[in-house]
């Protein structure tokens, strides 16, 4: 067989060639971790390049995603549909080899990564998903869910606070099929890390409850192989393999320094590296014997065939479970879901209850979850406040995994990133809850969910100054507007129980991205609807209350301010004005509607346009124009009862009505001849 060093050097050679051709990239980590990757993928990884998504494959996440050429070289050499031309177009427009790994762009990439710490947290979520799915579907003699999650991480991942959150919880949960490799090269962008990272990493992870294999020579295949075997032999703890490596290994003049972290080696150093590695081949040239040794297709086919054979027998013995497993890992909803969901919404509408939308959200979970065993919930230690638990919630613990709920503790960022991992793994629709103001802690993971197009649902409660006495530290102001700026994020701010139920249904049905459900602490009144208005809620914006004839004023509102707008409209109508009220629970969905529909809801030529939302006014002028007005809050709140604060900041029906009167008066004055 071709010697192992030559197989690892194929990764190194492809890396330096691709980075040099792009004149951009990070060669240091791929050169340093090539030996670890070679042993892992050729001796342990169970995967099939011909079927990258078969359910029982091992998962691999490159948390230090700036070293993306390591992964691209592995995928190319292993036989994935990633050709040499793809490597030559590294980091170029439209390429399948972007600067950092991107999910759904490159076959074999399990998760987008690069924002340091998110890859390891995502991998923790994948390991949780494997554990729960196994508990739910495996039966005696039929371990149809039985695979490992491997993750590479560097000093940067170790320093990011997110790794502390996620790895602490992974140790508590005893995720024995999670194996992490720490590339302990002591170098980051700014140089040797001794001056800013002096943690005893081994002791830190042992304190978390991990099994630690320290002091592994990351360039010695025998030591690496022994360490992986040891890690896989520990079933009740996640494992950390600490590999001492030299960054840029193979580039003799700049290895071991930050010079090779994020820059091409240059032609002279590449020539030295080729001589040092005994790699006499032309750029992007790999000998056939190296390709043959790396090719994982035959091994992968046998592994998948064995699993498929097991699943056929499982299907005969447990046909209902097999059908449900296939549906869930395929991402489809139950055949009767839409019909049952519509019936649930109708029942909510008929009850006409006035409740806080956080409670309405819990009621929606209560109504939908029995239809959806794939719903997996959780909260960042706020379940009693954001009401993410329902009567059928069963928490998972290290000794009991047949549950559907996880207590994340005060770990908002880890929760959001782990939810991404669960969604990527398949078989689950994860949802999690925290206060809206704390979405700042998890924002980067929310962004990654949107970037990857993952079906995750974030219940973000206590949505405004209505939080009241807790004061400005806990009163979100800019948060809704900020979330709306994330591309591919659907932000729902429902005004009552009906809109909340529909928001939940739409979030569950959406397979192309995440949804944020913004819910109130205080009770909100039920808004009466006709059959037509009820049918239009899912369009993101709709006429909730209309007037006879062409409106003189049009109010747009979300959440608790819809009730404010309705009351203001009633006041003005009693004075003889014609007012339309438009509820806008999800701006992103409304903006995606056909122009004809949007123009019918927001017709041109209405004299007075006024939007009201108890938060930042940013973004609303695209609907009301520069002549319109937005009543909101562009400053921090105060500590006082919620009703007092709404009155103090002028977010009341009386204030809205007075603002509209003034605008109408000003328009009439302008029309009068001089």
N, C-alpha and C positions, 0 to 999 in steps of 0.2 A: 504493500500500500504506500502511496505517496506520503512522505513524512509530514508530521503535524505542523512543523514550523513553516513548511512550504505552503500548506493550506491557509495558515494564518497570514502569511505574507501576501497571499492573493488579495485578502481584504485590504492590507496596507497599500499595495500597489494600486489597486483600483481607487482607493481613497485619494492618494496623492495625485493621481492622474486627473480625477474628476474635479478636485479642488483647484488644481493648477489651471485646467481648461476654463473653469468658471471664473478664475481669478478671485475666488471668494469661497469661504467655508471654514470649517473647523477640523483640521486633520489630527489634532493632538489626541483626543479621546479614542477615535477609531484605531489609531496606531497603537495606543496603549492597551486597549481592551481586546484586540484582535485574537490573542491566544485564548482568553476566557470565552469569547464568542464561538471560536472554533470547537472547543471541547463541548460547550453547552449544546450547540446545534447539531453536531455530528454524533454525539454520544447519548444525548438525553432528550432533546426536544422531540415531542410527538406532534408532527404537523405534516400536512400534505399540500405541497405547492400547487397541485392540480385542483384541489378543493380547499381554498384558503379559509372557508367558513364552516367546515364540518363541526358539529357541536362539541365533540369531546376532544378537540385539539388542545394542546397546551397553549397558553397565552404568553406572549413576550411583549414587554413594554420597555422602550428606551427612554427612561426618565430624563437623562441628560441628552435631550433631543437635538442639541446643537451638533452632536456627533452623528448626524443622520446618515452620513456615508457608510458608517459601520453597518447600519441596518440595510441600506440599499445594496451594499456589496454582498451581504449574507443572502438576501432575497434573490439577487441575481444568480449567485453561485449555486444556491440550493435548487433552482429550477422554477422559481415563480415567473409569472408573465411580466418580467421586467428585463428588457433586453439591454445590450451594451449601448445602443443608441440612447436609451433612457439615461444611462449613467453619464453619457457624454453631454446631455442637456441639463445636468445638475444645476439647480438654482436658476433656471431660465424660465421665461414666461410660457405658461401652458405645459410645463414639464410634469412628468409623473414622479420626479425626484426633487421636490421643493426643498428649500433651505432647512426646514424642520419637518419631521414626519407629519403627514396629514392623513387623517382617516378618510376613507373612500376615494383617495387620490392614487395611492400606491397599493397594489395587491399585496396582502400580507402584513400591512401596518394595522395593528390592533387599536391604536389610539393616537390621536395627535398629541405631541409632547414638545417640550422645549421650555415653557415657563417652569422654572426649576421647582421641584417638589410635587408638581401636579401628577407626574407619571407614577411615582410611588403611591400617591394617594389613590389614583385611579386603579392601580394594581390591587390595592387593598380592597377596593370595591369589587373588583373581579373575583378575588378570592372569597369574599363574602357570598357573592352570587353562586359560585361553584358549591360552596358548603350548604347553602339553603336549598338550591335546586336538587342537590344530591339527597338531602333529607326528605324532600317532598316526593321525589320520583324513584329513587333506588329501592329495590326490593331484594330479598334474599336471593343470591345467585345472579342478580342482574344489576351490576353497578354501571348503569348507562351514563352516569355523570361521575367522572373520576379523572381529573386532570390537574396539572400544576399551573401556577402563574409565576413567571420569572420576570425579574425587573433589574435593569442596570441603572445605577445611580452614581453620581460623583460628589465631590466636596460641596458644590453649589446646592445640590438637593439636600445634603445633610444640614447645611446652614439655614435654609429656608424654614420658617416656622411651621409651614404646612406639614413637613415631614415629621415633626414632633407630634403634631395632632394625630396624623394618620397612623404612624407607627406605634404610638402609645395604645391606640384602640386596637390595632392588629394584634399586639401582644396580649391585651386583655381578653380578646376573643379566641386566642389560641389557633390562629389560622395556619395549620401545619402544612398546607400545600402552597404556601407563599414562600418563595426563595428570592432574596435580594442579593445582588452583588454590588459591593461598594468599591468603586475604583479609587483606591486610596493612593493618589499620586502627589498629594500635598501642594497642588498647583491650581490656581484659578486665574482669571483674566489679569488681575493686578499683581500676580506673582506668587511667591511662596506664602502659603496661608498661615504659617506659624504665628504671625503677628495678629491675626484676627479670628483664628479658628483653632483653639487648643483643647477642644472637647476630647474626653476619653470615650470614643465612639463605642467601643466594645462594652464598656461598663454601662453606658447610656442604654444600649439596646438590651443588655441583660436585665437592667432595671425595668425595662418595659415588659419583660417576660419573653423575649426572643431567645432562640438558640443561636449562639454566635460561634463562628469558625474564624478565629483571628489568624493573622500572620501568614496568609497564603501567598506564595510567590505567583503573581498574576501572569508570569511569563513561563511558568513550568506546568506543562499539560498534566503531568502525573499528580501534582499537588492539587490542581484545579479539579481534576476528576475525582480524587479522593474526597475533597471538600463537598462536592455536589452530592456524592453518595451519602456522606454523613448527614447532610442537610435533609435529603429525601427520607432518611431513616427516622427522622424526628416527626412524629405525627401530631403532636399536641402543641407545637409552637412554630411560629414562623421562623425562618432562618436568615441570618445575615452572614454572608461570606465576605470577609474583609480581604481584598486582594491588593497587595502592595505592587504597584506598577510604576513604570516610567512613562510619563506623558511623551508622546511623539516617538515611542520606541521604534527603532529602525532608521531614524534620521539622526545620524551620529553626531552632527555638530550642534544641533539645537534641541535634542531631546532633553527632558528633565527641566525645561524652562517654559515660561509663559509665551515665549516667542512662537511656539508651534501650536498654541491654543486655537487661535482664530484667524490665521493667515496662511496663504499658500506657502509651500516650502521654497519655491523658486527653482529654476532649472539646475543651478549648481548643486543645491542640496538634494534635489531629486536624483541626480546622477550619483551622488555619494550614497544615498539611501539604496538605490538599486544595486550598487556594488556591495554595500554592507549586507544586504539581504540575499545576495546571490540571485538576483532577479534580472536576468539579462534581456527580458522581453520588451517589445515596443509598448508605448502607452496603450492602455485598454486591451492588451493582449494577455490572454490566460491560456496556458497549455491545456490540451484536452484531458490529460490524466488528472489535472487538478479539478476540472469540471466534473469528471466522472466520480472522483472521490467525494466531492461536495454534494452531488445530485441526491436530493432527498425524495424524489418522486416514487421510487420503488418502495422504500421504507414507509413512506407516507401512505401509499396505496394499501400496503399490507395492514398497517395500523387502522386505517379507516375501514377496510373490508372486514376486519375482525370485529370492529365496533358495529358495523352495519349488520353483520350476522347475529351479534348479540341482540341488537335492537329488533330484528325480525322475530327472534324467539321471545323477547320481552313483549312484543305486540300480540303474539298468540296467547301468552299467559295473562297479560294485563292490557287488553285492547283499549279500554277507556283511558288509562293512564298514558299509553303510547300516543293516542290521538291528541290528548291534552298537551303532552310534552311537545309534539310536533307543532301544534298551533302556537304555543307560547314562544318557543325558540325561533319560530318563523315571524313573530311579531304581529300576527293577526289577532283580531278581537273575536269573541264568540259570535256565532252566526246571528244570534238574536239580540246582540247588544244594542244596536240602534233602536230597535222597536221597544225594548225594555227601558232604555234610557229616556226615550220620548215619553213613555208612560210615567216614569219617575218625575220628569219635569212638569207634566200635566198635573200630577198629584201635588207638587209643591205650589204650583200656581193656584190650584183650587183652595189650598189651605190659607192662602193670603196672610201668612204670618209675618209680623214685624220682629225681626231678630237681628243681632249683630251678624255681619257676613262671615266672621270667623266661626260662629255657631252654624250658620247656613252651610259653610264649607264642611264642617264635621257631619252635618246631616247629609250632605251630598256624598261624602265618603261612605256613610252608613248605607245610603241607597244604592251606590254603584259597586262597592267592594264585593258584595256577595256574588255579583256577576263576573268579577275580575280577580281570580286568585293570584294573578301576576302582580297586582298592586302591592308594593312593598314600601311601607311608610317609615317615618322616623321624625325625630325632632332634636334640635340642639338644646336639650334640657329645658324645653319650654312647652311640653305637650299639654300641660294643664292650662296654658294661656293661649297657645295657637290652635289647640283642639285638633291635633292631627291623629289622635287615637280614636278608634271607634269600638263598638262593642265586640267585634270579632278580632281585634288586634291581639296578637300573641307575640311578645318580644322573643328574640333569639338570644341565647346565652351560650357560653362555651360547652355546656353539657346538654343543650337542647336547641336544635336548629330547625325544627319544623314550625317555624314561625313566619310572621309577615311584617315584623316591626323591629326597628333597631333603635336603642337609646344611644345616640351619638355622644352624649355629654356636651359640654360647652365647647363645641368644635364645629363652628359654622362652616369654615372653609373646607375642612376634611369631609364634612357631610356632603357638601355640594360636589366635591371632586370624587368621592366614593360613589355617589349616585351616578356620575358619569360612567364610572367603571362597571356598575351593575347594568346600566343600559347597554353599554358596549358588549358586555358578556352575553346578553340575551336571556330571555325567559322572564324578564321583569319590567314593570313600569314603576320606577322608583319615584316617590314623592317625599319631601322633607319640609319641615317648618322651622321658622324663626321669626323674630320681629323684623319688620321691613327695614328699620334703621340699621340692623345688623347685616343686611344684604351686602353692605360695603365689605364686610369680612370675607364674603364668599364670591365677590364679584368676578374675580379672575376665572374661577371655575364655572360660573354662569356663562361667561363669555366663551369658554372652551366648549361648553355644551351646545351653545348656539352655533359656533364655528363648525362643530362636527355634525350638527343636525340631529341631536339626540332627543328622544322622548323622555324628558324629565319634567317633573312638576314641582314648583316651589311655592309653598303656602307662606306668604309674607304678611303677617298680621300687625295690628296696631299701626294703622296706615297714615296717621296724620296728627295734628294737634289734639285730636280727639283722645289721644293717649292721656292727656290731662296732667295730673299732678306730678308725674315722673319728670316732667320738664323737658327742656330743649335737647338734652343728651339722648333722650329716647323718642323724641318727636321727629319723624322723618319730614323733610322739606323738599330736598332735591332728589330724593331717591326714585320716585316714580319716573320723573323726567329722565333721570340717568339710566334707568333700566330700559326705557324706550329707545335710547340711543344705540343699544346693542343690536346689530343686525341679526335678523332671524329669531329674535326673542318676542314672543307674543305676551304682552302685558295686559292682564285683565284686572279691571277695578270695578267690580259689580256693585250695583246700587241696592240690591235686595236679594232675597233668597232665590228668586227665580233666575236672575242673571248669574248668581253664584252656581246654581245647578247646571246651567247651560255652559258656563265657563269651564266647569269640571269636565263635562261631557266633551267639549271641544278639545280640551287639553289631552284627554285620554285618546281621542280619535286622531290627534295630530301625530304623525310619524316623522315629520321633517324638521323638528326642532323643539326646544323647551318652551314651557309656559310658566309665567309668574302670576299667581293669583293674589291680588292685593286686597286684604280684608280688614274690616273695621273692628274696633273693640266695642264700640257703642251700638245700640240697637238702631236699625234703619227701617223706615216704614215700607210696607209692601206697596208696589206701584201697580195699579190696575192696568190690564192690557187687553186689547182685542186679540182675536186669533191671528190677525195679520201682524200686529206688532210683536206678538210672541214668536211668530215664525221668523221675524227679522233680527232677533237678538243675536243669533249666531253670525250675523254679518258685521258685527263689531260696532256699528253705529246705526241708529234707527230713530224714527219719529215716535217718541213715547206718548206725547200729548200734542194734539194739533188744534188749530183754530179754524173757524169758518172763513174761507177766502184766503187771499194772499197775506202771509204774516207781515206785520210791521216790525216785529222783533223776534229774534231767534236765539234761544239759550242752548248752549252746549254744556254738558256736565258729566261727571263720572262719580261713582261711589256715593258717599254720603251727601255730596252736593247736588245730586239729581233731585232729591227730595226738597232741597233748598230752592232749586230752579222751578220746580213744579209749584211750590207755594208762592213764589214771586210771580209766576205766570197767572195764577188764580187772582192775585191781588190786582194785577194790571188789567186782566180781563174784566174784572168788576168795574174798572174805570173806563171801559170801552176800547181798550187796546186789543189787537190781535197778536197772540204770542204762540210760537211753536217751541216745544221743548224736545231736544234731541239728546238721548242718552248715548254715550260713547264708551261702552265698557272695554273695548279693545281697539285702539287706534290703528294698530298694524293690520288687523283684519279688515277694518273699514277702508283703509287706504288701498287694499288689494281688490276691492269691489269694482265692478265695471263703472266707467264714468257716468253712464246713464243713471245708475242707482245712486251714486254719490251726489249727483246734481239734483236728483229728486229729493234727497234728504236735506241737502244744503243748497237751495236754489240761489241763483244769482239775483242781485237787485234787492235783497232784504235790507231795509234801511238801517236796522240796528242788529249787530251780531255781538253776542256777549258769551264768553266762556267762563265757567267757574269750577275751580278745583282747589282743594285745600293743600296746596303745595306749590312748587315752583311754576311760574307762568311760562317757562321755556317751552317752545313747541306749539303753543296754542294759536299763535298769530298766523300760522299757515291756514287755519280754518276761518278765523275772524278777520284777517287782513289787518293792515296798519290802522284803518279807521275803526276797527272793532276794539273791544275792551276785554281784558282778562282779569278776573278777580281771583287772586290767589295769595300766595305767601312767598315772598322773595327775601325773607329774613328768618332767623331762628325764632323758635317759639318761646313760651314762658311756662312757669310752673303754676298751674291753677286748674280748677275743674274744666273739663272739656267744653261744656256749654258756655262757660265764661270766656274761654279763649276764642271760640267761634264768634262770639259777640264782640270781643275786644279787637279782633282782627278784621271785622266787617264781612265775615263769610256767613251771612244770614239772608233769609228771604227778604227782609225789609231793606237791607243794603243793596241787594241785587235789584229789587224793584225800583229803588230810588236811582240807582245808576242807569237803569234802562230809561226811566222817565227823563232824566237829564239828557241822555243821548238823543232821545226822540225829540225833546224840546230843541236841542241844538240843531238837529237836521231840519226841523220846521222853520227855525229862524233863518237858516241859510237859504231856504227856498223862497222866503218872502222877498218881494222886490224892495230895493233900497228907496 
